[in-house]
Amino acid sequence: MIKTKKKWMVYAKKADFKSLSQKYGMDQVVMRILRNREINTDKEIMSYLNGKIEDIYDSSLLPDVNKAVDILKANIDAGNKIRVVGDYDIDGVCATYILSATLKKLHASADYVIPDRVRDGYGINRSIVDNAVKDGVDLIITCDNGIAAIDELGYAVSKGIKVIVTDHHDVRLDEAGNENIPTADAIVNAKLKRSQYPCADICGAVTAWKLTELLLEQYKILKNEWLELIEFAAIATIGDVMKLVGENRIIVKEGLSRINKGSFNLGLRKLIEKCDISGKKINTYHIGFIIGPCINAGGRLESAELAMKLFMSETEAEAEHYAMRLKLLNDDRKAMTERGMQEAEKIVEETEKDRKVLVVYLPELHESLAGIVAGRVKEKYGKPTFVITDSEDGCKGSGRSIEAYHMFEALCKVSDLLEKFGGHPMAAGLSLKKENVNKLRERLNENADLKEEDFVQKLMIDCAMPIGYISSKLIEELDTLEPFGPGNEKPVFAVKNVMLTDKRILGKNRNVLKLIVRDENGSSVQGVFFGNPEEMNDILEHETTASILYYPQINEFNGRKTLQLVINEVRFEQ
C-alpha cells in the first residue's frame, strides 16, 4: 500500500481575507496564499502582484561594481587580453555566457575558461593562472567562483594579473569573525559585509548580469540589448535553486516571459526544440528538470564548454549539433543516475537504513552524479545522505540534508577525517582518503543529535478547498502567482472524503493514472496522478475513499478546455 511519512499540516495564519479580496480584486484563496508566504503589507502585496523589471534594485549598489566597470573599460579600450573564469554548473555557465557575450559585443580581446569538474575541481586554480600568464592575459574576471580562492588569486596578482571577482557564495570568516577575502582589484559579491545591495541571495549569473548593465551603459549600448540577457539570469536563478522572492521572482518572471515569446538565443531555442517542449509554456519546472539538467550534463560527463558553445552558436548547424549532444549526454546521465540509485537503495536496505545519517559508498558511480543520487536517496528515506565515490586521488562525495541537520557544521566536527570540504546547511561536498569512509560514517552517526520526529517531512497545505469551489477564474488568478519555486512554493490544496473512480492508466510509458474525483456534495472533476500509477491502480481496486492534496489547472486537448486536478498525495481513510 502507498504510505507516506509526510505529516500534513494546514497553515493557520489569520487575516481579514474577505476585506483583502475586495481591496485587491482577487479571490480570498489567493489572498490566503499570499499571507501564507508572509506577504503582508500593501507594498509587499503590490510588488508581488504587479512587480515589473523597473522595480529591480540599482546595480550600482553592489560592492566594487563601479570599480570593476572602470577596470574592465580601461582594459577593453587598451586592447588588453581579458579571461573570464567560470564554473561548470548551470549558474557558472550562464554567468560565463553573460560576461562573454557582453565582452564580445564590445569587441574586447577576451576569452573564457571553465574548469573541468574532475581534473580541476571547483573554481580557479594555479594551473588556470599559469595558463593565463603563458597566454599573456592582463585581466581575469571570475564568475560564480573566486570569493574563497585566497591562495589562487593571490598567486595571480603576484604574477602581475589584475583580478575582478564576481561571486555570490558565502564569504569565509576567520576565528575572530573577520572576512577572509582574496587579494583582488575588485570584489563584486552582495554577501560582503560592506555591501549595500538589498538582496544578498542573488546567484552568480545575476551578479554578472548586474555588472554588465553598468558596463554597457559606459558604451552607450541600448538597454534592450542588456535586457535580452535576463533569460540567462533567470535560468541560473532557477537552476541554482535561489529563493523566488522579491527581485529574483521579477527576474525569473521576465526571463521566462521572454523565452516563451521566442528566445533571442539560437542555441537556447534549439535546446528547447530537442527537449520536445517547443510550443509549451516554459515554466520553472521545464528549466529545473528538463533544460537545466541538459546544460549541466556537459559539465558532469564531458565538458561545460559544450553548453557555452551551444549558447555562442551563430549557425543553425552548430546549434543543432551542440543541442543534440547535450540532450544525449543528459539521457546518458539519467540512465547512470538510475543505476546508481538502484545500487544505493540496495546498500541502504541491507546495511544503512537504521542509521540516522546515511553514508553510501558507490565506488563505480561517476563522481559528478554523487549529489543527484544523494538528493534522491535523501528524498526516499528522509535522512541526511552522503554519497561517496572513488576519484583519482582517493574519494569524493556530496551530501544532501534535511531541515533538522546542519550538514556543513556536521562536517566541521569531523574535519580531521577530510582532505577538503565545503557547503551549507542543506548540501555539502567533500574529499577524503578511502580508508576514512567507514570512520566518517561512524563519526557522523555518533555526533548526530536527531530525533525520530526530525525524519518526518512536514507537508504544508495552503487551505482545504472543496472541488466545487474551483473555477476557471480562480485558476487564472492562481496563474498570476507564478513563477513557483523556493520561497514562493506552488500552492497545495486539500479535500477530504472524495471518491476516486473510473481509473485508467495512460501514456506510452504508462506513467499517468487518469481518474474521476467526486466529493460528498456531488461535485466531480477529472484528476491525474503521476506518483506510481500501477500501484495506485491496484489499491483503488479495494479502496476508493481518500483525502487528497492537489493543484487545479486547465487541461486543453483538441481545442477543448476542462478543469483538472493534479493529485500530489493520497491518504486513504482508515
N, C-alpha and C positions, 0 to 999 in steps of 0.2 A: 504493500500500500504506500502511496506517496505521502510522506510525512515531512514536516518542516520543523527545524529547530528555531525558527524565527518567531519572535514574540510580536504579535500585532498590537500596536498602540495608537490610539487616536489622539491627535493634537487637541489640547484643551484650552487654547488661548482665547481670551474673551475680547469682544469689541461690539460696537453697535453696527452690526453688519447691514441691517436694513438701511440705516442712515447713510453709511458709506456707499452702498449700492446706488442710492438715489443721487448722491453727490457726484459720483464718478460715472454714472450711467452704465455700470457693469453689474452682472449677476452677483448675488450675495455669496455664492460659492466661490467666485473669483476673488472677491474681497477677503474671504476667509483664507484662501491660499496665500494671498499677499501677507496677511497677518501671521500665518504660519512660517513665512520666510523672513519674519522680522522687518517687514517693510511697513512702517507705521506712520511717519509724518507725511504731511501734504507734499513736501518737497521730494521725499523718497518715492511716494506713490506716483507722482507726476513724472519723475525721472524714469522710473521703472516702465510705466505705460507708454511714455512718449519720448524717451531719450533718443537723441539723434547724434550723428557724428560731430556736430558742432559742440556737443556737450562734453567731449573727452578732455582730459587735462592738458594743460600747456606743457609741451615737450621741453621747454627751456627750464622747467623746474627740476629736471633730472640733474644729479650732481655731475659736474665736469662736462656736461654735454656741449656747452658753448666752447669750452677749451678744446674738446675733441673735434668740433667742427672747424675751428681755426687751424688746428694741426693738419687735418685732412685737406682743407682747402690749400694750405701752403704747399703740401706735398703733391697735390694734384697739379697745381699751377706750375710747379717746378719740374714736373715730369718725373718725379721720383717714383721708385718702384714700391707698390703697396701690396701686402699679402694679407688676405682675410684667413683667419684660422678658426674653423668652426667645430662642430661636433657631429657625430654620426646618427643621432636620433632625429625625430621629426622636428623638434624645436630648433636644433642645431642646423639642420638642412635648410629650414625656412629662413632662419636668421642669416645664414651664409648666402642664400639666394637674394634676399632683400638687399644686403650690402653689396654683393657682386653686381646685381642688376643696376643698382644706383651708380656705382663706380663706372660701369660700362657706359651708362647713359651720359656720364660726364667725361667720357673719353680718357679716363685715368689709366695710367700704366699699372694695372692691378691684376692679380690672380687670386686663387683660393686654394687652401689645403684643408682636407677633412681627415683627421686621424683614423687609422684602421682600428676597428674595435679590438681585434685580437692582438695584432702586432704592437700597436701604440697604446691602447687603452684610452681612457677619457682625457680630453684636453690637450693643451700644448705640452710638448716635452723637449728635451735637449736636442734630440735628433731633428725635430722640426726647426728649431732655432739654428742649428748648424747648417741645415739646407738653405735657410733664409740668408745666412751670411754668405754662403757659397754662391747663391743666386743674385747677390747684390741688392737685397731688399732693404729699403730705407725705413719703412714703417710697417709694423704688424698691428692689425686690429683683430682682437679676439671677439667671438660672439658665442653666447651660451656656455662660455667657459672663461677661465682666467683669474677669477677672484681668489682662487685657492692656490694658484701656480706661483707661489712665492719664489722658490728657487729658480724655476724655469724662466720667469720673466726678469728676475734679477740678472740671470745669465745673458738674456737677450740685450738688456740695457748695457751690460758690461762689454758687449760686442759692438756697441755703437748704434744699435737699432732703437728707433723710437717705438713706443708701445702705447696703444689705446686698448683698454679693456671695456668690453660691453658684456654684461653678465646679469643674471638675476638670482644666482644661488646665494645661500646664506654666507655672511662674512664670518670667518673664523675669529674667535676671541682668545686672547691669552689668559693665563690664570688670574690676572688682575681685572679681566673684563674689557681690556682694550682691544680694538680692532687690529687684527694681524692681516694687513693688506700688502699686495705685491708692489714693487717699485714699478711705476708706470708714469707716462706723461699725462694721462687722463684715465679716470676710472668712472665709467657710467654704470651705476647699479643703484636701483631705487632702495636697496636694503642697507646702504651705508647709513650710519647714524646721523650724518650731516645732511642727508637727503631731505629736500622739501617737497618731494613728489608725493601727492596724496594717496597713491595706491602702490604699496610695496610689492604686491603679488601680481606683477606682470611677468610674462615669460621672456625668454631671451630674444625671440623674434620681435616682440612688441618693443623691447628696449632698442633693438637695432632699427626698427621702423621709425621710432620717435627721433632717433639721431638723424636718419635720412631726411626727415621733414625739414629740419633746420639746415642741413647741408644743401638740399635742393633749393631752398629759399635764397641761399647765397648766390646761386647761379641763375636766379630769376626763372626757374623751371615752374611751369603751371602746377598748381596744387593737385589737379586731377591726375597728373602723372604719378604723383606720390600716393594718392588715394587708391590707385589700382593695386598697389602692393598690400593693401589691407587684407586681401584674400589670404595671403600667406601668413600674416599676423594672426588672422582668425584660425586658420588650420593649425598653427602651432599652439595657440591658446587652448584649443580643444584637445589636441594630441598630447600636450604636456599636462593635461588634467588640472588646469588652473580654475579657480572659482569663477563661475559665470555670474558675477555681480558687478554692479557699477560700470566702470569703464570697460572691463573685459566683456561684459554682456553686450554693450553697444558695439564694440569692435567685431565680435563674433556675428552679431545680428546683421551688421552692414556687410561684412565679408561674405556671409552665406547668401545674402540678397544679390550681391554682385556675381557670385559663382552661378547662382540659379538663372541669372539673366544671360549668362554666357561668359565664362572667364576670359579675361584678356590674354591669359597664358595658354599657348598652344599645347604645351606638354600636359598641363593640368586637364585641359579638355580631352586629350587623348586618353589619359589615365581614367577619367570618369567613363569614357566610352568603353575601354577594355574591361572595366569592372561591371559592365552591364547596368549602369544606373543613369545613363543618358535619358533625359526626359522626365526623370523623377525629381521631386522637390528634395534637394540635398539638404540634410539637416545634421545635427551634431552626431547622430548615430552613424550616418554614412561616412563622415570624416573619421570618427573614432574607431569604427570597426571594419571599414572597407578601404577607404582611401589611405588613411593613416598607416595601417599595417603594411600596405604596399610601399609607401615611402620608407618605412622603417626596415623593410625586408632587405633592401640593398645593403644597408649598414650592418645588418645582422649576419647575412650569409655570404655577401660578396664585397661590395663597396658602396658607401653612401654617395660616392660620386655618380652612380647611376641615376639617382634622383636629381642631383644637380644638373647632370647632362640633359635629363628629361626637361627640366624647367627652363634651361637655357637653349633648348632646341629652336632652330629657326626654320626647319623644313618639316613637312608632313611625314616624310620617310624617317627622318631622325626621331621625331617624337613618337611615331608608331613603334619603332624599334625599342626604345627605352621603356615606353609604357608597357609593352608586351613582356619585356624582360622582367620588369618589376612585378607584374601580375603573376608570372610563372614562378618567380622566386617566392612570392608570398604563398602560392599554392604549396610549394615545397615546404615552406616554413610551417604551414598549418598541419601538413602530414607529419612532419618531425615533432611538432608540439604534441600532437595526438598520441604518437608513440611514447613520447616522454611522459605524458600524463598517465598513460596506462601503466608504465613501469613504476611511476611514483605512487599510484594508488595501491599497487601490489605490495610495495615496500611498507607503506603506511599501515595497510590492513594486517600485514604479517608481524611487524615489529614496532611500529611507532604510535599507533592511534591512541594509546593510553597516556602518552606524554602530553605535557602542556604546550611545549614548543616542538614543532616538527622540524627535524633536520634530515633532509632526504639526499642521499649521495647517489648521483646518477653519473658515473664516470664517462659514459659514452655520449651524453647529451651535449649538443653544441652549446658552448658557454653563453652565446648570445640569447639563448632561449630559456635560461635559468629563471629569469624574472617572470616570464609569461607563465611557465609551469608552476612557479611558486605562488603566483596570484590565483591560478585555478585550483591548486591544492588548498590554499587558504579559504577560498570561497566554498569548496566542498565540505571541509572539515571544521571551518570556523575557528581555526587556530593559527597563531603566528607560524609562518613557514619559511624555512631557508632551503633552497635547492643548491647543492654543491656539485660542481663538475670538475673534471680534470682539465688542466691547462698546460701550456708549455713548460711552466716553471713551478708546478705544484697544483693547487686547486683554486678555483674561483667560485663565488657564489652570489646569489641575490636573495633578498628576503622581502616578504610582504606581510603586513601586520594587521592586527585588529585594534579597535579603539582603545582597549584597556592595556595595551602593551607597547611601550615606547621602544621601538626597535633600535634606534641609534644609541640610546642610553644603555640598553642591554648589551650592545657590542662594546661600549666603553668599559664595561665591567669585566670583559674577557679579552681586552686588547692585547694581553701578553701572549695569547694564542694566535694572533693575527699578524700578517705581514702589512696589510693595508685595509682600511675600511672607511666608509663614509655613508651618509644618508640622513634620514629624518625620522619622525615618529612612525610613519606608516610604511617606509621602504628603506632598504639599505643594500649596499654592495660590499663585498669583502674578498680578500685573497688570503690564503693560508697554506701551510705545508700539509701534505696528505696525512701525515701521522697525527695531526691535530684535529682531524674531522670528528672522531669519536669523542675526544676530550671536549670539543666545542659543544657537541650535543649534550653531554653530561652536565657541563658547567651552566649552559643556558637554562637547562631544566632545574638545576639546583637553585638558581637565582630567581626563577620565575615566580612572582607572587601573584598568581592568577587563581581566581575562584571559579566555581562551576558556572555561576551566572555571567561571567565575563565572556563565555563562549557562546552565549545566546544572542544572536543578532536581533536588534530591535528594528521592526519594520514600521515606519511611521505612516499613518493614514491621515490624509487631509480632512476627510469627512465621510460620514456614512451618507450615501446618496442613492435613493431608490431609482431603479432604472426608468420608472415612469416620469421622472423629473428631467431626464436628458432630452435635449432638443438640438436642432441644427444651430440655433443662435448661440446656445451655451458652448457648443464645440468651437464655433467661430471665435468666441471670446477666449476660450482656453488656448486657442492657437496664438493669440496675441502675447501669451506668456512665454512663448519660445524666444530664444533657444534655451533648451533644458540642459542641465549639467550640474556639476558640483556647486553647491550654494544656491542653485535655482533648479532643484530636482523636479523631475516630471511628477505632476500630482498623482496621488494614489487615492482611489475611492473604494469604499466597501459597501457590500449589501449582504444581508443575512437571508437564510431560508429561501434560496432560489432553487428551482428545478433545472437540471442540466439534461436536456433531451435531444433527440434527433441528431445524434452524433455521426460524423463522417470524417475519416482521415483522408486528407488531400495532399497534393504536392508531389513532384516527381521523386522526391526523397522521403515521402510520407512523413513530413515534418510539421504538419498543421492539422489540428483537430478542430473541425468546424461543428458548432452545435447551436442549440436554441436555449436562451436563458429566460426562464419565466419566474416572476416574483409572486408573492402572496396576493397581490392586488390584481393579478391577471395580466399585467403588462409583460410583453415579451420582446426580445431583441436578439439578433444574431450575435454569436460570440466566437472568438478564435483563441485557441490555446496552443502555445509553442513548446512548453516545458518538456514534456515527454509524452507525446500523443498516444503511443502504443499502450503504455502503462495506464494512462488516464482512461483510455477507451475501455480497457479491461475492468477497471474499478467501476466505471459507470454501468457495467452490466449488473452490478449489485447495489450500488449506492447512487442516488441521484440528487438528494437534498444536500446543499452545501452553502457555505459562506464563501464569497469570492472577493478578491481585490482586483480592480480593473481600471482601465483608462478608456474613455469613449472616443470614437473617431468616426469620420465619414468614409465609407468604403465605396469606391467608384469602380464599376465593372460594366463594360459595354454601354457606357454613357448613362448608366442608372446609378443614382446615389442612394445609399441606405445607411442607417445608423448601425454601428458595430462596436462591440466591446472587445478590447484586447485584454484577456484574462491573464494576470500575472501569477496569482497564487490561489490555491483552492484548499479549503479546510472543510472536511466532511463533518456533519453534525453527529454527535455521539448519541 
